């Protein structure tokens, strides 16, 4: 079974974006990047 995980970041090129890409690559996970416009919108639940 293959599941896709989404991760939101404050935008493309931020440390959170690179860290998510690193986890996806090293962990062989299917992750979808969801960019937001800034830190506040990306950190709300």
mmCIF file as Biopython writes it, N, C-alpha, C and O atoms, coordinates in Angstrom:
data_model
#
loop_
_atom_site.group_PDB
_atom_site.id
_atom_site.type_symbol
_atom_site.label_atom_id
_atom_site.label_alt_id
_atom_site.label_comp_id
_atom_site.label_asym_id
_atom_site.label_entity_id
_atom_site.label_seq_id
_atom_site.pdbx_PDB_ins_code
_atom_site.Cartn_x
_atom_site.Cartn_y
_atom_site.Cartn_z
_atom_site.occupancy
_atom_site.B_iso_or_equiv
_atom_site.auth_seq_id
_atom_site.auth_asym_id
_atom_site.pdbx_PDB_model_num
ATOM 1   N N  . UNK A ? 1  ? 0.851  -1.168 0.000  1.0 0.0 1  A 1 
ATOM 2   C CA . UNK A ? 1  ? 0.000  0.000  0.000  1.0 0.0 1  A 1 
ATOM 3   C C  . UNK A ? 1  ? 0.902  1.239  0.000  1.0 0.0 1  A 1 
ATOM 4   O O  . UNK A ? 1  ? 1.833  1.336  0.800  1.0 0.0 1  A 1 
ATOM 5   N N  . UNK A ? 2  ? 0.624  2.169  -0.888 1.0 0.0 2  A 1 
ATOM 6   C CA . UNK A ? 2  ? 1.411  3.394  -0.980 1.0 0.0 2  A 1 
ATOM 7   C C  . UNK A ? 2  ? 0.535  4.582  -0.580 1.0 0.0 2  A 1 
ATOM 8   O O  . UNK A ? 2  ? -0.540 4.791  -1.143 1.0 0.0 2  A 1 
ATOM 9   N N  . UNK A ? 3  ? 1.000  5.343  0.383  1.0 0.0 3  A 1 
ATOM 10  C CA . UNK A ? 3  ? 0.267  6.514  0.832  1.0 0.0 3  A 1 
ATOM 11  C C  . UNK A ? 3  ? 1.064  7.763  0.504  1.0 0.0 3  A 1 
ATOM 12  O O  . UNK A ? 3  ? 2.295  7.751  0.519  1.0 0.0 3  A 1 
ATOM 13  N N  . UNK A ? 4  ? 0.360  8.825  0.213  1.0 0.0 4  A 1 
ATOM 14  C CA . UNK A ? 4  ? 1.003  10.098 -0.062 1.0 0.0 4  A 1 
ATOM 15  C C  . UNK A ? 4  ? 0.833  10.999 1.150  1.0 0.0 4  A 1 
ATOM 16  O O  . UNK A ? 4  ? -0.259 11.115 1.707  1.0 0.0 4  A 1 
ATOM 17  N N  . UNK A ? 5  ? 1.923  11.633 1.548  1.0 0.0 5  A 1 
ATOM 18  C CA . UNK A ? 5  ? 1.933  12.542 2.685  1.0 0.0 5  A 1 
ATOM 19  C C  . UNK A ? 5  ? 2.081  13.959 2.147  1.0 0.0 5  A 1 
ATOM 20  O O  . UNK A ? 5  ? 2.875  14.194 1.236  1.0 0.0 5  A 1 
ATOM 21  N N  . UNK A ? 6  ? 1.327  14.904 2.699  1.0 0.0 6  A 1 
ATOM 22  C CA . UNK A ? 6  ? 1.476  16.297 2.313  1.0 0.0 6  A 1 
ATOM 23  C C  . UNK A ? 6  ? 2.198  17.048 3.419  1.0 0.0 6  A 1 
ATOM 24  O O  . UNK A ? 6  ? 2.055  16.732 4.600  1.0 0.0 6  A 1 
ATOM 25  N N  . UNK A ? 7  ? 2.977  18.048 3.020  1.0 0.0 7  A 1 
ATOM 26  C CA . UNK A ? 7  ? 3.627  18.897 4.018  1.0 0.0 7  A 1 
ATOM 27  C C  . UNK A ? 7  ? 3.578  20.333 3.539  1.0 0.0 7  A 1 
ATOM 28  O O  . UNK A ? 7  ? 3.952  20.647 2.408  1.0 0.0 7  A 1 
ATOM 29  N N  . UNK A ? 8  ? 3.103  21.206 4.436  1.0 0.0 8  A 1 
ATOM 30  C CA . UNK A ? 8  ? 2.983  22.625 4.114  1.0 0.0 8  A 1 
ATOM 31  C C  . UNK A ? 8  ? 4.200  23.399 4.591  1.0 0.0 8  A 1 
ATOM 32  O O  . UNK A ? 8  ? 4.742  23.120 5.660  1.0 0.0 8  A 1 
ATOM 33  N N  . UNK A ? 9  ? 4.626  24.370 3.795  1.0 0.0 9  A 1 
ATOM 34  C CA . UNK A ? 9  ? 5.775  25.199 4.135  1.0 0.0 9  A 1 
ATOM 35  C C  . UNK A ? 9  ? 5.437  26.661 3.860  1.0 0.0 9  A 1 
ATOM 36  O O  . UNK A ? 9  ? 4.455  26.956 3.180  1.0 0.0 9  A 1 
ATOM 37  N N  . UNK A ? 10 ? 6.254  27.579 4.390  1.0 0.0 10 A 1 
ATOM 38  C CA . UNK A ? 10 ? 6.039  29.004 4.118  1.0 0.0 10 A 1 
ATOM 39  C C  . UNK A ? 10 ? 6.339  29.401 2.673  1.0 0.0 10 A 1 
ATOM 40  O O  . UNK A ? 10 ? 6.122  30.555 2.304  1.0 0.0 10 A 1 
ATOM 41  N N  . UNK A ? 11 ? 6.823  28.494 1.862  1.0 0.0 11 A 1 
ATOM 42  C CA . UNK A ? 11 ? 7.065  28.799 0.460  1.0 0.0 11 A 1 
ATOM 43  C C  . UNK A ? 11 ? 8.181  27.964 -0.126 1.0 0.0 11 A 1 
ATOM 44  O O  . UNK A ? 11 ? 8.881  27.243 0.584  1.0 0.0 11 A 1 
ATOM 45  N N  . UNK A ? 12 ? 8.337  28.074 -1.435 1.0 0.0 12 A 1 
ATOM 46  C CA . UNK A ? 12 ? 9.377  27.339 -2.155 1.0 0.0 12 A 1 
ATOM 47  C C  . UNK A ? 12 ? 10.741 27.944 -1.820 1.0 0.0 12 A 1 
ATOM 48  O O  . UNK A ? 12 ? 10.898 29.165 -1.796 1.0 0.0 12 A 1 
ATOM 49  N N  . UNK A ? 13 ? 11.706 27.096 -1.567 1.0 0.0 13 A 1 
ATOM 50  C CA . UNK A ? 13 ? 13.059 27.539 -1.291 1.0 0.0 13 A 1 
ATOM 51  C C  . UNK A ? 13 ? 13.357 27.815 0.170  1.0 0.0 13 A 1 
ATOM 52  O O  . UNK A ? 13 ? 14.473 28.210 0.504  1.0 0.0 13 A 1 
ATOM 53  N N  . UNK A ? 14 ? 12.392 27.618 1.042  1.0 0.0 14 A 1 
ATOM 54  C CA . UNK A ? 14 ? 12.628 27.831 2.471  1.0 0.0 14 A 1 
ATOM 55  C C  . UNK A ? 14 ? 13.280 26.587 3.071  1.0 0.0 14 A 1 
ATOM 56  O O  . UNK A ? 14 ? 13.306 25.526 2.448  1.0 0.0 14 A 1 
ATOM 57  N N  . UNK A ? 15 ? 13.800 26.730 4.277  1.0 0.0 15 A 1 
ATOM 58  C CA . UNK A ? 15 ? 14.427 25.589 4.947  1.0 0.0 15 A 1 
ATOM 59  C C  . UNK A ? 15 ? 13.433 24.445 5.166  1.0 0.0 15 A 1 
ATOM 60  O O  . UNK A ? 15 ? 13.799 23.274 5.066  1.0 0.0 15 A 1 
ATOM 61  N N  . UNK A ? 16 ? 12.179 24.786 5.464  1.0 0.0 16 A 1 
ATOM 62  C CA . UNK A ? 16 ? 11.168 23.753 5.661  1.0 0.0 16 A 1 
ATOM 63  C C  . UNK A ? 16 ? 10.942 22.957 4.372  1.0 0.0 16 A 1 
ATOM 64  O O  . UNK A ? 16 ? 10.758 21.740 4.410  1.0 0.0 16 A 1 
ATOM 65  N N  . UNK A ? 17 ? 10.958 23.651 3.237  1.0 0.0 17 A 1 
ATOM 66  C CA . UNK A ? 17 ? 10.785 22.999 1.946  1.0 0.0 17 A 1 
ATOM 67  C C  . UNK A ? 17 ? 11.942 22.035 1.678  1.0 0.0 17 A 1 
ATOM 68  O O  . UNK A ? 17 ? 11.724 20.886 1.294  1.0 0.0 17 A 1 
ATOM 69  N N  . UNK A ? 18 ? 13.176 22.512 1.883  1.0 0.0 18 A 1 
ATOM 70  C CA . UNK A ? 18 ? 14.339 21.656 1.652  1.0 0.0 18 A 1 
ATOM 71  C C  . UNK A ? 18 ? 14.364 20.470 2.612  1.0 0.0 18 A 1 
ATOM 72  O O  . UNK A ? 18 ? 14.707 19.357 2.213  1.0 0.0 18 A 1 
ATOM 73  N N  . UNK A ? 19 ? 14.004 20.698 3.870  1.0 0.0 19 A 1 
ATOM 74  C CA . UNK A ? 19 ? 13.983 19.621 4.848  1.0 0.0 19 A 1 
ATOM 75  C C  . UNK A ? 19 ? 12.951 18.563 4.473  1.0 0.0 19 A 1 
ATOM 76  O O  . UNK A ? 19 ? 13.217 17.367 4.596  1.0 0.0 19 A 1 
ATOM 77  N N  . UNK A ? 20 ? 11.776 18.991 4.017  1.0 0.0 20 A 1 
ATOM 78  C CA . UNK A ? 20 ? 10.747 18.051 3.569  1.0 0.0 20 A 1 
ATOM 79  C C  . UNK A ? 20 ? 11.202 17.248 2.367  1.0 0.0 20 A 1 
ATOM 80  O O  . UNK A ? 20 ? 10.923 16.053 2.275  1.0 0.0 20 A 1 
ATOM 81  N N  . UNK A ? 21 ? 11.903 17.895 1.441  1.0 0.0 21 A 1 
ATOM 82  C CA . UNK A ? 21 ? 12.436 17.189 0.278  1.0 0.0 21 A 1 
ATOM 83  C C  . UNK A ? 21 ? 13.488 16.167 0.688  1.0 0.0 21 A 1 
ATOM 84  O O  . UNK A ? 21 ? 13.548 15.069 0.134  1.0 0.0 21 A 1 
ATOM 85  N N  . UNK A ? 22 ? 14.309 16.531 1.656  1.0 0.0 22 A 1 
ATOM 86  C CA . UNK A ? 22 ? 15.335 15.619 2.149  1.0 0.0 22 A 1 
ATOM 87  C C  . UNK A ? 22 ? 14.707 14.391 2.801  1.0 0.0 22 A 1 
ATOM 88  O O  . UNK A ? 22 ? 15.135 13.265 2.549  1.0 0.0 22 A 1 
ATOM 89  N N  . UNK A ? 23 ? 13.708 14.602 3.626  1.0 0.0 23 A 1 
ATOM 90  C CA . UNK A ? 23 ? 13.013 13.482 4.278  1.0 0.0 23 A 1 
ATOM 91  C C  . UNK A ? 23 ? 12.349 12.589 3.226  1.0 0.0 23 A 1 
ATOM 92  O O  . UNK A ? 23 ? 12.398 11.363 3.326  1.0 0.0 23 A 1 
ATOM 93  N N  . UNK A ? 24 ? 11.738 13.204 2.232  1.0 0.0 24 A 1 
ATOM 94  C CA . UNK A ? 24 ? 11.080 12.453 1.172  1.0 0.0 24 A 1 
ATOM 95  C C  . UNK A ? 24 ? 12.069 11.587 0.407  1.0 0.0 24 A 1 
ATOM 96  O O  . UNK A ? 24 ? 11.797 10.420 0.124  1.0 0.0 24 A 1 
ATOM 97  N N  . UNK A ? 25 ? 13.218 12.165 0.075  1.0 0.0 25 A 1 
ATOM 98  C CA . UNK A ? 25 ? 14.222 11.433 -0.694 1.0 0.0 25 A 1 
ATOM 99  C C  . UNK A ? 25 ? 14.886 10.341 0.125  1.0 0.0 25 A 1 
ATOM 100 O O  . UNK A ? 25 ? 14.998 9.200  -0.324 1.0 0.0 25 A 1 
ATOM 101 N N  . UNK A ? 26 ? 15.323 10.686 1.317  1.0 0.0 26 A 1 
ATOM 102 C CA . UNK A ? 26 ? 16.047 9.713  2.156  1.0 0.0 26 A 1 
ATOM 103 C C  . UNK A ? 26 ? 15.135 8.609  2.673  1.0 0.0 26 A 1 
ATOM 104 O O  . UNK A ? 26 ? 15.555 7.459  2.805  1.0 0.0 26 A 1 
ATOM 105 N N  . UNK A ? 27 ? 13.880 8.961  2.965  1.0 0.0 27 A 1 
ATOM 106 C CA . UNK A ? 27 ? 12.948 7.978  3.498  1.0 0.0 27 A 1 
ATOM 107 C C  . UNK A ? 27 ? 12.152 7.247  2.444  1.0 0.0 27 A 1 
ATOM 108 O O  . UNK A ? 27 ? 11.339 6.378  2.757  1.0 0.0 27 A 1 
ATOM 109 N N  . UNK A ? 28 ? 12.391 7.605  1.174  1.0 0.0 28 A 1 
ATOM 110 C CA . UNK A ? 28 ? 11.668 7.000  0.050  1.0 0.0 28 A 1 
ATOM 111 C C  . UNK A ? 28 ? 10.156 7.091  0.254  1.0 0.0 28 A 1 
ATOM 112 O O  . UNK A ? 28 ? 9.421  6.113  0.114  1.0 0.0 28 A 1 
ATOM 113 N N  . UNK A ? 29 ? 9.720  8.323  0.595  1.0 0.0 29 A 1 
ATOM 114 C CA . UNK A ? 29 ? 8.302  8.580  0.828  1.0 0.0 29 A 1 
ATOM 115 C C  . UNK A ? 29 ? 7.719  9.379  -0.327 1.0 0.0 29 A 1 
ATOM 116 O O  . UNK A ? 29 ? 8.416  10.173 -0.960 1.0 0.0 29 A 1 
ATOM 117 N N  . UNK A ? 30 ? 6.456  9.166  -0.590 1.0 0.0 30 A 1 
ATOM 118 C CA . UNK A ? 30 ? 5.743  9.970  -1.584 1.0 0.0 30 A 1 
ATOM 119 C C  . UNK A ? 30 ? 5.159  11.171 -0.857 1.0 0.0 30 A 1 
ATOM 120 O O  . UNK A ? 30 ? 4.152  11.051 -0.159 1.0 0.0 30 A 1 
ATOM 121 N N  . UNK A ? 31 ? 5.796  12.343 -1.020 1.0 0.0 31 A 1 
ATOM 122 C CA . UNK A ? 31 ? 5.347  13.549 -0.331 1.0 0.0 31 A 1 
ATOM 123 C C  . UNK A ? 31 ? 4.972  14.622 -1.350 1.0 0.0 31 A 1 
ATOM 124 O O  . UNK A ? 31 ? 5.627  14.780 -2.380 1.0 0.0 31 A 1 
ATOM 125 N N  . UNK A ? 32 ? 3.908  15.349 -1.040 1.0 0.0 32 A 1 
ATOM 126 C CA . UNK A ? 32 ? 3.460  16.453 -1.876 1.0 0.0 32 A 1 
ATOM 127 C C  . UNK A ? 32 ? 3.705  17.752 -1.128 1.0 0.0 32 A 1 
ATOM 128 O O  . UNK A ? 32 ? 3.258  17.918 0.007  1.0 0.0 32 A 1 
ATOM 129 N N  . UNK A ? 33 ? 4.414  18.672 -1.767 1.0 0.0 33 A 1 
ATOM 130 C CA . UNK A ? 33 ? 4.713  19.970 -1.162 1.0 0.0 33 A 1 
ATOM 131 C C  . UNK A ? 33 ? 3.532  20.910 -1.355 1.0 0.0 33 A 1 
ATOM 132 O O  . UNK A ? 33 ? 3.032  21.067 -2.469 1.0 0.0 33 A 1 
ATOM 133 N N  . UNK A ? 34 ? 3.087  21.534 -0.267 1.0 0.0 34 A 1 
ATOM 134 C CA . UNK A ? 34 ? 1.988  22.502 -0.314 1.0 0.0 34 A 1 
ATOM 135 C C  . UNK A ? 34 ? 2.539  23.853 0.138  1.0 0.0 34 A 1 
ATOM 136 O O  . UNK A ? 34 ? 2.647  24.102 1.339  1.0 0.0 34 A 1 
ATOM 137 N N  . UNK A ? 35 ? 2.894  24.740 -0.822 1.0 0.0 35 A 1 
ATOM 138 C CA . UNK A ? 35 ? 3.450  26.037 -0.436 1.0 0.0 35 A 1 
ATOM 139 C C  . UNK A ? 35 ? 2.371  27.024 -0.025 1.0 0.0 35 A 1 
ATOM 140 O O  . UNK A ? 35 ? 1.330  27.116 -0.675 1.0 0.0 35 A 1 
ATOM 141 N N  . UNK A ? 36 ? 2.613  27.757 1.041  1.0 0.0 36 A 1 
ATOM 142 C CA . UNK A ? 36 ? 1.719  28.817 1.494  1.0 0.0 36 A 1 
ATOM 143 C C  . UNK A ? 36 ? 2.418  30.151 1.306  1.0 0.0 36 A 1 
ATOM 144 O O  . UNK A ? 36 ? 3.608  30.191 0.994  1.0 0.0 36 A 1 
ATOM 145 N N  . UNK A ? 37 ? 1.699  31.230 1.490  1.0 0.0 37 A 1 
ATOM 146 C CA . UNK A ? 37 ? 2.263  32.569 1.353  1.0 0.0 37 A 1 
ATOM 147 C C  . UNK A ? 37 ? 2.699  33.087 2.718  1.0 0.0 37 A 1 
ATOM 148 O O  . UNK A ? 37 ? 2.022  33.926 3.311  1.0 0.0 37 A 1 
ATOM 149 N N  . UNK A ? 38 ? 3.817  32.593 3.212  1.0 0.0 38 A 1 
ATOM 150 C CA . UNK A ? 38 ? 4.344  33.043 4.491  1.0 0.0 38 A 1 
ATOM 151 C C  . UNK A ? 38 ? 4.224  32.016 5.587  1.0 0.0 38 A 1 
ATOM 152 O O  . UNK A ? 38 ? 3.610  30.962 5.419  1.0 0.0 38 A 1 
ATOM 153 N N  . UNK A ? 39 ? 4.832  32.350 6.728  1.0 0.0 39 A 1 
ATOM 154 C CA . UNK A ? 39 ? 4.887  31.435 7.850  1.0 0.0 39 A 1 
ATOM 155 C C  . UNK A ? 39 ? 3.589  31.278 8.610  1.0 0.0 39 A 1 
ATOM 156 O O  . UNK A ? 39 ? 3.255  30.173 9.036  1.0 0.0 39 A 1 
ATOM 157 N N  . UNK A ? 40 ? 2.849  32.362 8.790  1.0 0.0 40 A 1 
ATOM 158 C CA . UNK A ? 40 ? 1.619  32.294 9.578  1.0 0.0 40 A 1 
ATOM 159 C C  . UNK A ? 40 ? 0.576  31.351 8.959  1.0 0.0 40 A 1 
ATOM 160 O O  . UNK A ? 40 ? 0.050  30.500 9.676  1.0 0.0 40 A 1 
ATOM 161 N N  . UNK A ? 41 ? 0.253  31.462 7.659  1.0 0.0 41 A 1 
ATOM 162 C CA . UNK A ? 41 ? -0.728 30.544 7.097  1.0 0.0 41 A 1 
ATOM 163 C C  . UNK A ? 41 ? -0.284 29.083 7.113  1.0 0.0 41 A 1 
ATOM 164 O O  . UNK A ? 41 ? -1.115 28.181 7.224  1.0 0.0 41 A 1 
ATOM 165 N N  . UNK A ? 42 ? 1.013  28.851 7.004  1.0 0.0 42 A 1 
ATOM 166 C CA . UNK A ? 42 ? 1.481  27.462 6.971  1.0 0.0 42 A 1 
ATOM 167 C C  . UNK A ? 42 ? 1.480  26.817 8.348  1.0 0.0 42 A 1 
ATOM 168 O O  . UNK A ? 42 ? 1.507  25.590 8.442  1.0 0.0 42 A 1 
ATOM 169 N N  . UNK A ? 43 ? 1.449  27.594 9.409  1.0 0.0 43 A 1 
ATOM 170 C CA . UNK A ? 43 ? 1.524  27.015 10.744 1.0 0.0 43 A 1 
ATOM 171 C C  . UNK A ? 43 ? 0.171  26.886 11.437 1.0 0.0 43 A 1 
ATOM 172 O O  . UNK A ? 43 ? 0.113  26.365 12.551 1.0 0.0 43 A 1 
ATOM 173 N N  . UNK A ? 44 ? -0.906 27.336 10.824 1.0 0.0 44 A 1 
ATOM 174 C CA . UNK A ? 44 ? -2.231 27.182 11.432 1.0 0.0 44 A 1 
ATOM 175 C C  . UNK A ? 44 ? -2.745 25.762 11.211 1.0 0.0 44 A 1 
ATOM 176 O O  . UNK A ? 44 ? -2.414 25.110 10.221 1.0 0.0 44 A 1 
ATOM 177 N N  . UNK A ? 45 ? -3.548 25.306 12.142 1.0 0.0 45 A 1 
ATOM 178 C CA . UNK A ? 45 ? -4.076 23.941 12.049 1.0 0.0 45 A 1 
ATOM 179 C C  . UNK A ? 45 ? -5.498 23.975 11.587 1.0 0.0 45 A 1 
ATOM 180 O O  . UNK A ? 45 ? -6.126 22.926 11.444 1.0 0.0 45 A 1 
#
